[in-house]
Amino acid sequence: VAEDHRARLSAAREQLQALHDEVEKVRASRRVLGQVAEVGLKSRQLVIPRQTIEEVLKAGSVPFEALVATGLLRESPDKTTAAFLHLSLQEYTAALFLATLAEKELKQRIRADRDDPSYHLTLTFLSGVVASKDLWKGEWIFEALAGDASTWTSDQQNVHLKLCLKCLNESLESLNQ
């Protein structure tokens, strides 16, 4: 009986380890996919050259095929480019990646992008993602968005205030779910 119990316990451990390994692969793929999404957004590319994606992949152990297998990224027939199925998916995926960054790097990225209207939806998504997971990080977002408000022009004040309100609304929506 004890031998049978040990055998079942060993099999269960192996299954648990295999499941853990799969979860880690999914997490790694999601993080790299977020990096690819952000690189595409930063370079204003909806269609991302395969070479650019391969450069992001060099740092990790996720193959290109794993990114395509997520269903969010579609490879071109000639295999030279790839694109997210929709811009909003790309923005949301980039937000998921940004939410994993440490405080200093996250604040730097937000400050660098808060004046770019094409990046505002990503920052809005980021607010919602962070609010649902870590309220302290949510505070970092608003600190970085506000920055040194005393140096803003009136146009910047209007743009930043609208962005802060959108981010606040997204944060509240996430908290209410």
ABEGO torsion letter per residue (X at the ends): XAAAAAAAAAAAAAAAAAAAAAAAAAAAAAAAAAAAAAAAAAAGBABBBAAAAAAAAAABABBAAAAAAAGABBBBAAGABBBBABAAAAAAAAAAAAAABBAAAAAAAAAAAAABAAAAAAAAAAAAAAAAABAAAAAAAAAAAAEBAAABBAAAAAAAAAAAAAAAAAAAAAAAX
